[in-house]
Amino acid sequence: MSRKPTPYNQILSILHELHKGFPNYNMGRHIATALDGYGDVWGVTDGELLFAFTKYKTQLENDGYFHTPDDLDKIVKDGIDLDNILTEDEYYE
């Protein structure tokens, strides 16, 4: 009977899956995003990290499309200029 992988090995597996599924994102981006909100991660257990990475991976996969930095810049610029966007004729057609 095979043993269940440790949380440590499961985290490594998730990071590998993230690299394959989202090759344009570096590991730092995945780690920073998955652990956003944890503050100081020095004392976070492997089980808690596994939960964070599993949740992050699930959210990424369910979103279907994760924006690139260029997309995010455009979204921010459009949000700043929201009044002009909403008054353009194309939105009233």
C-alpha positions in Angstrom: 0.0 0.0 0.0 1.5 3.3 -1.0 1.8 6.2 1.5 0.1 9.5 1.0 2.5 12.2 -0.2 3.6 14.6 2.5 2.2 18.2 2.4 5.7 19.3 1.3 5.7 17.0 -1.7 2.1 18.0 -2.5 3.2 21.6 -2.6 6.0 20.8 -4.9 3.6 19.0 -7.2 1.2 21.9 -7.2 4.0 24.3 -8.1 5.0 22.0 -11.0 1.4 21.9 -12.2 1.2 25.7 -12.0 4.4 26.0 -14.0 3.0 23.7 -16.7 -0.5 25.3 -16.7 0.7 28.9 -16.5 4.2 29.0 -18.1 4.2 32.8 -18.4 4.1 33.2 -14.6 7.3 32.8 -12.6 7.4 30.9 -9.3 7.8 34.1 -7.3 4.5 35.3 -8.7 2.7 32.1 -7.8 4.2 32.1 -4.3 3.5 35.8 -3.6 -0.1 35.5 -4.9 -0.9 32.2 -3.1 0.5 33.6 0.2 -0.9 37.1 -0.1 -2.6 37.9 3.2 -0.5 35.5 5.3 1.9 38.3 6.4 5.0 36.7 7.9 5.1 33.2 6.6 8.0 32.1 8.8 5.9 30.0 11.1 3.3 28.8 8.6 3.1 25.0 8.6 3.4 22.8 5.5 -0.3 22.0 5.9 -1.3 25.6 5.9 0.9 26.2 2.9 -0.7 23.3 1.1 -4.1 24.8 1.8 -3.0 28.2 0.4 -1.5 26.7 -2.8 -4.5 24.4 -3.3 -6.9 27.3 -3.0 -4.8 29.5 -5.2 -4.5 26.8 -7.9 -8.2 26.2 -7.8 -9.0 29.9 -8.1 -6.7 30.2 -11.1 -8.2 27.2 -12.8 -11.8 28.4 -12.1 -11.1 31.9 -13.4 -10.4 30.4 -16.8 -8.3 33.3 -17.8 -5.7 35.0 -15.7 -4.8 38.5 -16.9 -1.3 39.4 -18.1 0.4 42.5 -16.6 -0.4 44.4 -19.9 -4.1 43.5 -19.4 -4.0 44.6 -15.8 -2.5 47.9 -16.8 -5.2 48.5 -19.4 -7.9 47.6 -16.8 -6.4 50.1 -14.3 -6.2 52.9 -17.0 -9.7 52.2 -18.2 -10.9 52.3 -14.5 -9.3 55.7 -14.0 -10.9 57.0 -17.2 -14.3 55.4 -16.4 -16.4 58.5 -17.0 -15.1 58.9 -20.5 -15.6 55.2 -21.3 -19.2 55.3 -20.2 -20.0 58.3 -22.3 -18.7 56.9 -25.6 -21.3 56.4 -28.2 -20.5 52.7 -28.7 -21.9 51.9 -25.2 -25.2 53.5 -26.1 -25.8 51.5 -29.3 
